[in-house]
């Protein structure tokens, strides 16, 4: 390892956890796990609805530089999600159609950037889910340094290599594999509760009493 550079092996996917979480909404899973997980300010660039659930391959780079992202593309495997900590800088795009094509050819199912990307129409055209902090046509530097498969932070959320990345049109969350099954179980229970609540509203049977109870407890009513 040279100073400023680190390349570690990818973590194998937690297949059971990924299968259990697939299809669940990020908002629901975040809610049932304390509403403390989820990246802020990183949203899908695709125009049509998107969803992803896969294994995190993490990259940390210097602002505006994508050399180590190119290296990370070489270790991607089917089912991986590329997650890049670009320091929140959006002055230069770190990823575009060519790199997306490489990632997709290696079986990656999505990409997440706390940074800018470009060629957004290509992500829609190829139906490749991508979340980013921004869009910028300006190209990146290719000098380094950076690290691959180390702990990173995107949008205020820690992501470790091998975490399960769950993403949809609302955003991105990362779950350690040991929380996956609990999150999936609680998430499915909450989704059932929410469906029942929506049906009660449609049937004009929704109980609003909790609102006044809460306000009375706060001394408002």
PyMOL commands that set and color helices and strands:
alter all, ss='L'
color gray80, all
select helices_A, chain A and resi 15-21+26-32+67-73+97-105+120-125+177-202+209-217
alter helices_A, ss='H'
color red, helices_A
select strands_A, chain A and resi 5-7+43-44+51-61+80-85+110-117+129-135+146-148+152-154+157-159+164-168+171-175
alter strands_A, ss='S'
color yellow, strands_A
deselect
rebuild
show_as cartoon
